[in-house]
C-alpha cells in the first residue's frame, strides 16, 4: 500500500501534472498538491504506527498465552502430585 501511495505522491509532484489542473496557477496547484502529499504521508505514518502497535500487542499476547500454558502445565503437575 505504501508503494502505491508513494507513486501517487511522485506523480502529483511533477510540474507537468500540477500545472494543468483546472487552469489554476501552478503555485496554487502546487500548494494544494503539497497539502495532499502531506496528508498522504500522515496516513502512511499512522498506518505504520498502528501496524507496529498491533504487532507489539500480538507479541505481548503470545507471551501471556505461553505463560498461561506453562501455569496450566504446572497446575496439572501439582494436582497429579497431590492425587487429585
PAKE-132277 format. One line per field, with one value per residue: residue number from 0; x, z, y of N, C-alpha, C, O, CB in turn. Coordinates in Angstrom, 2 decimals. Glycine has a CB too. Layout:
# residues N
i = (NUM / ...);
n.px = (X / ...);
n.pz = (Z / ...);
n.py = (Y / ...);
ca.px = (X / ...);
ca.pz = (Z / ...);
ca.py = (Y / ...);
c.px = (X / ...);
c.pz = (Z / ...);
c.py = (Y / ...);
o.px = (X / ...);
o.pz = (Z / ...);
o.py = (Y / ...);
cb.px = (X / ...);
cb.pz = (Z / ...);
cb.py = (Y / ...);
***
This chain:
# residues 84
i = (0 / 1 / 2 / 3 / 4 / 5 / 6 / 7 / 8 / 9 / 10 / 11 / 12 / 13 / 14 / 15 / 16 / 17 / 18 / 19 / 20 / 21 / 22 / 23 / 24 / 25 / 26 / 27 / 28 / 29 / 30 / 31 / 32 / 33 / 34 / 35 / 36 / 37 / 38 / 39 / 40 / 41 / 42 / 43 / 44 / 45 / 46 / 47 / 48 / 49 / 50 / 51 / 52 / 53 / 54 / 55 / 56 / 57 / 58 / 59 / 60 / 61 / 62 / 63 / 64 / 65 / 66 / 67 / 68 / 69 / 70 / 71 / 72 / 73 / 74 / 75 / 76 / 77 / 78 / 79 / 80 / 81 / 82 / 83);
n.px = (0.83 / 1.93 / 3.77 / 2.10 / 0.85 / 3.10 / 3.84 / 1.70 / 2.12 / 4.57 / 3.71 / 1.83 / 3.48 / 4.88 / 5.67 / 4.51 / 2.09 / 0.90 / 0.62 / -1.50 / -4.06 / -7.35 / -6.91 / -5.87 / -3.41 / 0.01 / 1.36 / -0.72 / -1.87 / 0.37 / 0.69 / -1.69 / -1.34 / 0.94 / -0.14 / -1.92 / -0.04 / 1.29 / -0.81 / -1.23 / 1.23 / 1.01 / -1.12 / 0.10 / 2.11 / 0.55 / -0.73 / 1.48 / 2.37 / 0.14 / 0.21 / 2.62 / 1.97 / -0.06 / 1.45 / 3.15 / 1.28 / 0.32 / 2.62 / 2.92 / 0.54 / 1.00 / 3.17 / 1.92 / 0.05 / 1.75 / 2.84 / 0.53 / -0.09 / 2.13 / 1.67 / -0.72 / 0.22 / 1.97 / 0.13 / -1.47 / 0.48 / 1.02 / -1.49 / -1.60 / 0.49 / -0.59 / -2.60 / -5.13);
n.pz = (0.00 / 0.80 / -1.27 / -3.45 / -2.62 / -2.40 / -5.09 / -6.13 / -4.85 / -6.04 / -8.68 / -8.55 / -7.85 / -10.02 / -12.28 / -14.75 / -14.46 / -12.36 / -13.29 / -14.98 / -13.93 / -13.96 / -14.85 / -12.83 / -11.29 / -11.34 / -8.82 / -6.96 / -7.45 / -6.89 / -4.13 / -3.18 / -3.95 / -2.49 / 0.07 / -0.11 / -0.50 / 1.96 / 3.65 / 2.74 / 3.43 / 6.19 / 6.69 / 5.88 / 7.84 / 10.18 / 9.69 / 9.66 / 12.31 / 13.67 / 12.77 / 13.90 / 16.63 / 16.78 / 16.20 / 18.44 / 20.52 / 19.79 / 20.17 / 22.96 / 23.78 / 22.87 / 24.52 / 27.03 / 26.63 / 26.36 / 28.94 / 30.42 / 29.48 / 30.46 / 33.22 / 33.45 / 32.85 / 35.00 / 37.12 / 36.59 / 36.96 / 39.73 / 40.75 / 40.04 / 41.60 / 44.08 / 44.08 / 43.08);
n.py = (-1.19 / 1.25 / 1.70 / 2.23 / 4.61 / 6.25 / 6.32 / 7.74 / 10.19 / 10.89 / 11.17 / 13.29 / 15.30 / 16.17 / 18.79 / 18.86 / 17.51 / 18.99 / 21.63 / 21.72 / 21.52 / 22.29 / 24.93 / 26.54 / 28.67 / 27.58 / 27.76 / 27.71 / 25.23 / 23.64 / 24.17 / 23.08 / 20.39 / 19.81 / 19.88 / 17.71 / 15.68 / 15.82 / 15.03 / 12.41 / 11.28 / 11.49 / 9.74 / 7.36 / 7.21 / 7.01 / 4.57 / 2.89 / 3.23 / 2.18 / -0.44 / -1.29 / -1.02 / -2.93 / -5.25 / -5.22 / -5.61 / -8.11 / -9.64 / -9.36 / -10.59 / -13.21 / -13.92 / -13.84 / -15.85 / -18.06 / -18.09 / -18.61 / -21.16 / -22.54 / -22.21 / -23.67 / -26.24 / -26.62 / -26.46 / -28.69 / -30.65 / -30.34 / -31.00 / -33.67 / -34.62 / -34.19 / -35.93 / -35.43);
ca.px = (0.00 / 2.81 / 4.36 / 1.09 / 0.69 / 4.31 / 3.76 / 0.74 / 2.82 / 5.55 / 3.00 / 1.22 / 4.54 / 5.51 / 5.14 / 3.67 / 0.76 / 0.33 / 0.35 / -2.62 / -5.32 / -8.45 / -6.49 / -5.35 / -1.97 / 0.85 / 1.68 / -1.91 / -1.95 / 1.49 / 0.38 / -2.74 / -0.75 / 1.82 / -1.01 / -2.37 / 1.12 / 1.48 / -1.87 / -0.96 / 2.35 / 0.48 / -1.88 / 1.09 / 2.76 / -0.43 / -0.92 / 2.70 / 2.33 / -0.89 / 0.70 / 3.63 / 1.25 / -0.71 / 2.50 / 3.58 / 0.22 / 0.30 / 3.77 / 2.58 / -0.50 / 1.63 / 3.94 / 0.94 / -0.50 / 2.78 / 2.91 / -0.68 / 0.08 / 3.10 / 0.97 / -1.66 / 1.01 / 2.43 / -1.05 / -1.80 / 1.53 / 0.81 / -2.71 / -1.21 / 1.32 / -1.47 / -3.53 / -6.47);
ca.pz = (0.00 / 0.86 / -2.59 / -4.30 / -2.19 / -2.79 / -6.53 / -6.33 / -4.45 / -7.08 / -9.88 / -8.37 / -7.60 / -11.27 / -12.75 / -15.93 / -13.95 / -11.48 / -13.93 / -15.91 / -13.25 / -13.97 / -15.17 / -11.68 / -11.39 / -10.85 / -7.40 / -6.21 / -7.62 / -6.15 / -2.70 / -2.94 / -4.07 / -1.33 / 1.21 / -0.32 / -0.25 / 3.42 / 4.24 / 2.40 / 4.27 / 7.55 / 6.70 / 5.83 / 9.15 / 11.14 / 9.41 / 10.11 / 13.77 / 14.11 / 12.49 / 14.93 / 17.89 / 16.68 / 16.33 / 19.84 / 21.32 / 19.42 / 20.86 / 24.39 / 23.93 / 22.71 / 25.73 / 28.08 / 26.30 / 26.70 / 30.40 / 30.88 / 29.17 / 31.44 / 34.52 / 33.39 / 32.94 / 36.39 / 37.94 / 36.34 / 37.61 / 41.18 / 41.04 / 39.94 / 42.77 / 45.24 / 43.95 / 42.63);
ca.py = (0.00 / 2.42 / 1.94 / 2.85 / 6.00 / 6.97 / 6.52 / 8.83 / 11.41 / 11.20 / 11.62 / 14.62 / 16.28 / 16.59 / 20.07 / 18.60 / 17.16 / 20.01 / 22.92 / 21.62 / 21.22 / 23.26 / 26.28 / 27.28 / 28.98 / 26.47 / 27.86 / 27.28 / 23.77 / 23.05 / 24.24 / 22.09 / 19.06 / 19.64 / 19.55 / 16.33 / 14.83 / 15.79 / 14.21 / 11.01 / 10.85 / 11.35 / 8.49 / 6.27 / 7.14 / 6.49 / 3.15 / 2.22 / 3.24 / 1.24 / -1.79 / -1.59 / -1.20 / -4.24 / -6.27 / -5.22 / -6.24 / -9.52 / -10.24 / -9.43 / -11.61 / -14.52 / -14.18 / -14.16 / -17.16 / -19.04 / -18.15 / -19.28 / -22.58 / -23.05 / -22.29 / -24.79 / -27.47 / -26.73 / -26.75 / -30.10 / -31.45 / -30.32 / -31.77 / -35.08 / -34.92 / -34.15 / -37.05 / -35.01);
c.px = (0.88 / 3.41 / 3.37 / 0.91 / 1.91 / 4.35 / 2.80 / 1.40 / 3.81 / 4.86 / 2.45 / 2.25 / 5.19 / 4.86 / 4.22 / 2.23 / 0.13 / -0.02 / -0.88 / -3.97 / -6.24 / -8.03 / -6.03 / -3.88 / -1.14 / 1.16 / 0.50 / -2.04 / -0.84 / 1.23 / -0.68 / -2.17 / 0.24 / 1.01 / -1.51 / -1.23 / 1.38 / 0.44 / -1.66 / 0.18 / 1.90 / -0.31 / -0.94 / 1.73 / 1.81 / -0.65 / 0.29 / 2.73 / 1.31 / -0.46 / 1.73 / 2.95 / 0.55 / 0.30 / 2.99 / 2.55 / 0.14 / 1.44 / 3.48 / 1.53 / 0.11 / 2.46 / 3.01 / 0.35 / 0.48 / 2.89 / 1.70 / -0.59 / 1.04 / 2.45 / -0.01 / -0.94 / 1.48 / 1.27 / -1.45 / -0.80 / 1.30 / -0.46 / -2.40 / -0.40 / 0.46 / -2.47 / -4.92 / -6.52);
c.pz = (0.00 / -0.50 / -3.51 / -3.93 / -2.55 / -4.29 / -6.86 / -5.98 / -5.53 / -8.32 / -9.69 / -8.11 / -8.89 / -11.76 / -13.94 / -15.50 / -13.23 / -12.19 / -14.83 / -15.25 / -13.27 / -14.21 / -14.00 / -11.88 / -10.77 / -9.36 / -6.52 / -6.26 / -6.82 / -4.65 / -2.32 / -2.96 / -2.94 / -0.10 / 1.09 / -0.03 / 1.25 / 4.09 / 3.95 / 3.26 / 5.71 / 7.69 / 6.70 / 7.20 / 10.20 / 10.94 / 9.88 / 11.63 / 14.30 / 13.88 / 13.53 / 16.27 / 17.90 / 16.86 / 17.77 / 20.73 / 21.03 / 20.12 / 22.35 / 24.64 / 23.84 / 23.93 / 26.88 / 27.86 / 26.66 / 28.22 / 30.97 / 30.63 / 30.17 / 32.81 / 34.54 / 33.51 / 34.38 / 37.32 / 37.80 / 37.04 / 39.12 / 41.58 / 41.00 / 41.17 / 44.03 / 45.22 / 43.52 / 41.15);
c.py = (1.25 / 2.74 / 2.63 / 4.33 / 6.82 / 7.24 / 7.67 / 10.16 / 11.83 / 11.75 / 13.03 / 15.70 / 16.78 / 17.88 / 19.88 / 18.30 / 18.35 / 21.31 / 22.88 / 21.42 / 22.43 / 24.71 / 27.12 / 27.58 / 27.85 / 26.55 / 27.44 / 25.76 / 23.09 / 23.06 / 23.21 / 20.67 / 18.78 / 19.24 / 18.11 / 15.36 / 14.70 / 14.91 / 12.73 / 10.48 / 10.64 / 10.05 / 7.29 / 6.10 / 6.57 / 5.00 / 2.35 / 2.13 / 2.23 / -0.19 / -2.21 / -1.85 / -2.56 / -5.36 / -6.37 / -5.92 / -7.74 / -10.26 / -10.40 / -10.51 / -13.01 / -14.89 / -14.57 / -15.55 / -18.27 / -19.20 / -18.88 / -20.78 / -23.22 / -23.20 / -23.46 / -26.13 / -27.68 / -27.08 / -28.21 / -31.01 / -31.50 / -31.06 / -33.26 / -35.49 / -35.01 / -35.29 / -36.66 / -35.07);
o.px = (0.60 / 3.55 / 3.74 / 0.83 / 1.79 / 4.83 / 3.06 / 1.27 / 3.88 / 5.35 / 2.58 / 1.93 / 5.98 / 3.65 / 3.27 / 1.28 / -1.03 / -0.90 / -1.26 / -4.96 / -5.95 / -8.74 / -5.81 / -3.17 / -1.56 / 1.22 / 0.70 / -2.28 / -1.08 / 1.53 / -0.58 / -2.48 / 0.37 / 1.42 / -1.53 / -1.43 / 1.66 / 0.77 / -1.89 / 0.11 / 2.35 / -0.19 / -1.16 / 1.88 / 2.21 / -0.74 / 0.14 / 3.08 / 1.59 / -0.75 / 1.73 / 3.31 / 0.55 / 0.04 / 3.23 / 2.90 / -0.08 / 1.26 / 3.76 / 1.64 / -0.23 / 2.46 / 3.29 / 0.18 / 0.09 / 3.02 / 1.83 / -0.98 / 0.79 / 2.66 / -0.11 / -1.42 / 1.39 / 1.43 / -1.74 / -1.17 / 1.38 / -0.49 / -2.90 / -0.58 / 0.75 / -3.11 / -5.83 / -7.55);
o.pz = (-0.72 / -0.85 / -4.28 / -4.80 / -2.95 / -4.71 / -7.76 / -6.71 / -5.88 / -8.95 / -10.59 / -8.16 / -8.85 / -11.67 / -14.13 / -16.12 / -13.45 / -11.71 / -15.40 / -15.94 / -12.66 / -13.80 / -14.16 / -12.56 / -9.78 / -8.69 / -5.44 / -5.25 / -6.16 / -3.96 / -1.29 / -2.10 / -2.49 / 0.67 / 2.07 / 0.62 / 1.75 / 4.99 / 4.82 / 3.76 / 6.38 / 8.69 / 7.42 / 7.69 / 11.02 / 11.91 / 10.44 / 12.19 / 15.27 / 14.70 / 13.99 / 16.98 / 18.92 / 17.59 / 18.28 / 21.59 / 21.94 / 20.61 / 22.93 / 25.61 / 24.63 / 24.34 / 27.62 / 28.81 / 27.21 / 28.72 / 31.91 / 31.48 / 30.66 / 33.49 / 35.55 / 34.18 / 34.90 / 38.22 / 38.79 / 37.64 / 39.72 / 42.63 / 41.83 / 41.71 / 44.93 / 46.23 / 43.57 / 40.56);
o.py = (2.21 / 3.91 / 3.52 / 5.19 / 7.98 / 8.29 / 8.47 / 11.14 / 13.01 / 12.69 / 13.86 / 16.89 / 17.73 / 18.05 / 20.63 / 18.78 / 18.67 / 22.03 / 23.90 / 21.16 / 23.46 / 25.62 / 28.32 / 26.84 / 27.24 / 25.51 / 26.87 / 25.11 / 22.08 / 22.08 / 22.55 / 19.85 / 17.64 / 18.37 / 17.37 / 14.34 / 13.61 / 14.13 / 11.88 / 9.36 / 9.71 / 9.35 / 6.32 / 4.98 / 5.74 / 4.25 / 1.26 / 1.09 / 1.52 / -1.07 / -3.35 / -2.79 / -3.26 / -6.32 / -7.47 / -6.72 / -8.54 / -11.38 / -11.45 / -11.27 / -13.89 / -16.05 / -15.51 / -16.32 / -19.30 / -20.31 / -19.67 / -21.58 / -24.32 / -24.21 / -24.16 / -27.04 / -28.79 / -27.91 / -28.88 / -32.02 / -32.57 / -31.69 / -34.02 / -36.58 / -35.80 / -35.59 / -37.49 / -34.76);
cb.px = (-0.95 / 3.92 / 4.83 / -0.26 / 0.43 / 5.56 / 3.31 / -0.53 / 3.54 / 6.37 / 1.87 / 0.22 / 5.59 / 5.39 / 6.27 / 4.24 / 0.85 / 1.28 / 1.55 / -2.37 / -5.05 / -9.17 / -7.59 / -5.57 / -1.66 / 2.14 / 2.11 / -3.20 / -1.84 / 2.79 / -0.11 / -3.86 / -0.06 / 2.61 / -2.22 / -2.88 / 2.37 / 1.42 / -3.23 / -0.61 / 3.49 / -0.40 / -2.84 / 2.18 / 3.25 / -1.75 / -1.15 / 3.95 / 2.00 / -2.20 / 1.31 / 4.65 / 0.23 / -1.43 / 3.67 / 3.81 / -1.15 / 0.42 / 5.04 / 2.06 / -1.58 / 2.51 / 4.79 / -0.18 / -0.86 / 4.14 / 3.01 / -1.92 / 0.61 / 4.33 / 0.22 / -2.46 / 2.22 / 3.09 / -2.22 / -1.84 / 2.93 / 0.75 / -3.84 / -0.39 / 2.41 / -2.20 / -3.62 / -6.82);
cb.pz = (1.21 / 1.87 / -3.21 / -4.17 / -0.69 / -2.37 / -7.24 / -5.46 / -3.10 / -7.44 / -10.21 / -7.23 / -6.70 / -12.35 / -13.11 / -16.75 / -13.01 / -10.37 / -14.72 / -16.85 / -11.81 / -12.70 / -15.83 / -10.37 / -10.68 / -11.62 / -7.05 / -6.78 / -9.12 / -6.47 / -2.32 / -4.00 / -5.42 / -1.04 / 1.28 / -1.77 / -0.95 / 4.00 / 3.71 / 0.89 / 4.23 / 7.91 / 5.48 / 4.75 / 9.59 / 11.00 / 7.90 / 9.60 / 14.29 / 13.38 / 11.07 / 15.05 / 18.11 / 15.32 / 15.39 / 20.34 / 21.03 / 17.89 / 20.65 / 24.89 / 22.85 / 21.46 / 26.12 / 28.12 / 24.81 / 26.11 / 31.00 / 30.18 / 27.73 / 31.53 / 34.80 / 32.08 / 31.97 / 36.84 / 37.56 / 34.82 / 37.30 / 41.67 / 40.03 / 38.65 / 42.95 / 45.31 / 45.23 / 43.11);
cb.py = (0.00 / 2.19 / 0.62 / 2.11 / 6.07 / 6.18 / 5.23 / 8.62 / 11.21 / 9.95 / 10.64 / 14.58 / 15.68 / 15.48 / 21.02 / 17.42 / 15.94 / 20.30 / 23.36 / 20.49 / 20.77 / 23.19 / 26.97 / 26.49 / 30.34 / 26.43 / 29.28 / 27.96 / 23.40 / 23.80 / 25.66 / 22.23 / 18.90 / 20.93 / 20.53 / 16.14 / 15.39 / 17.21 / 14.66 / 10.87 / 11.90 / 12.55 / 8.42 / 6.55 / 8.53 / 7.24 / 2.92 / 2.97 / 4.64 / 1.52 / -1.86 / -0.43 / -0.06 / -4.38 / -5.97 / -3.78 / -5.58 / -9.68 / -9.38 / -8.06 / -11.43 / -14.53 / -12.94 / -13.11 / -17.24 / -18.64 / -16.73 / -18.70 / -22.78 / -22.10 / -20.98 / -24.75 / -27.42 / -25.42 / -25.83 / -30.39 / -30.86 / -28.88 / -31.42 / -35.32 / -33.84 / -32.81 / -37.76 / -33.60);
***
